[in-house]
């Protein structure tokens, strides 16, 4: 099971991508718990997550998100603008899985 959080300004626009990601995960047989949140809400209460992906519209907050998540061992990435805009759930899911895998091997976050 992989726990993925997508965060944006209010947590609303990422909800569309979450739906596509869930569909893609189901189609690929990947057990995933994927949800959306506002970035500020997530930073205040991260809950259970294996990877945080932030929307491209809040990529300016990447350093803040990384600083909050790093002590918790949660890798952080920024969703590709094109994948986000076109709601490519399969590609965003692949990004989350890749970031988690890199982090578990000691790789750098994106």
Order of alpha helices (4+ residues) and beta strands (2+ residues): beta-alpha-beta-alpha-beta-alpha-beta-alpha-alpha
